[in-house]
Amino acid sequence: MITLRAGAEPSYWNWAPTPPMGWNSYDAWGTSVNEKQVLANARYMQEHLLAHGWKYIVIDARWYDSVSSYDDRNFNRDRADAQLFADEFRRLLPATNRFPSAVDGKGFKPLADQIHALGLKFGFHMMRGIPRQAVRARTPIAESHFTAADAADTNSICGWCPDMFGVRNNEAGQAWYDSCARLWASWGIDFIKVDDLSRPYHASEIEMIRKALDRCGRPIVFSTSPGPTDRKEAANISKQANMWRISGDFWDQWGDTYRSGLNHQFDLLAQWQGVGGPGHWPDADMIPFGHIGIKCTIAGPDRQTRFTHDEQRTLMSLWALAPSPLMLGANLPDLDGWTLSLLTNDEVLAVNQDPLGSPARRVVQAKGTEIWVKDLRDGSKAIGLFNRSDAAQPVELNWSDAGLTGKQKLRDLWAHKDLGTFEGKFSVQVPSHGAVLLRADGENIAK
């Protein structure tokens, strides 16, 4: 497990003491989301989800481009050399045809103010680097004697987005990121997701962004993307980011078609077990439940999630135990009652949000089944019994595997049901691709 010496924890770990919970626009809206859609999702969250801990509203990619209806899969080709909305220093601004409150250079502050008034927090996505249009124009960097050309590494480009050059690890590069962070802080943002950082791993830019955020005067949760982040970078990333992606883009597939199907996430999370903790969380990616693919063509057709009910309970159980950040991808106003009940199960969410922040351990693997155990702050344990196979089968929990002793009261957190008192072991039939999430408490049993 990665730890720092006592007293050396970074202050920004306090900004995400438990895994962030919220909504991201990408799975439903791709690069097309607009202000009206963002506010509709924010109002739904305020009304239906805020009381259960969901609070972040995050706008994903390319909000600074006026064109929003093109095919997400081809924007590297179609939007190369597009004139992006920016201020006099070429720091990117929201496209005012999509975000009308940003008119007259106001940026995202008016929208952030509206979201804060709902009791929520606000964030957005950025690409690593400095806009190519700034470099070509040799635009001055705000509050410095450098130009964008001094900061740019024109040999460092993203293979799938045409907007940016990489940033050099020099004074000009730091000045660029410092100027961006000051602007974002002036807008009142609470969360920044920076893309094209993790594959390949850009250690110097991650560290420059971390330093810029520390200097900006506002607590801003720092999320890196995409994945998979290489496990060998654990010591560095866990000290720099509040959350980092451990997989490629994750969609509603059980199998490994996308190499990041739900079945594969078990093994990725197991690779990172023991690394996360309060303020720094391995991120298993957004949750593709509900209505997705509305304008996100890379996600596939406009649809309701392909995950079965059992697979959805498995995902939420695994993300809760890991614990992983919980970021919803659905268009929230379209949620059906069953999905809403899944997302407002406070007993399950409490496992994810337990203040101890202890990472779960995978303690058993046998015949396509496995058992994960997470210590909770009150001394009880959360235990996931999973069936990754294609047929229902029993899963047996032995006390010796889970670190349990004596009599244990078991509660089924999905069913909100006390199962009784058991000693030594417990067995239950688990459906294919399904999960049972238990809480084991041996301290409150009447003698």
Order of alpha helices (4+ residues) and beta strands (2+ residues): beta-alpha-alpha-beta-alpha-alpha-beta-beta-alpha-alpha-beta-beta-alpha-beta-alpha-beta-alpha-beta-alpha-beta-beta-beta-alpha-beta-alpha-alpha-beta-beta-beta-beta-alpha-beta-beta-beta-beta
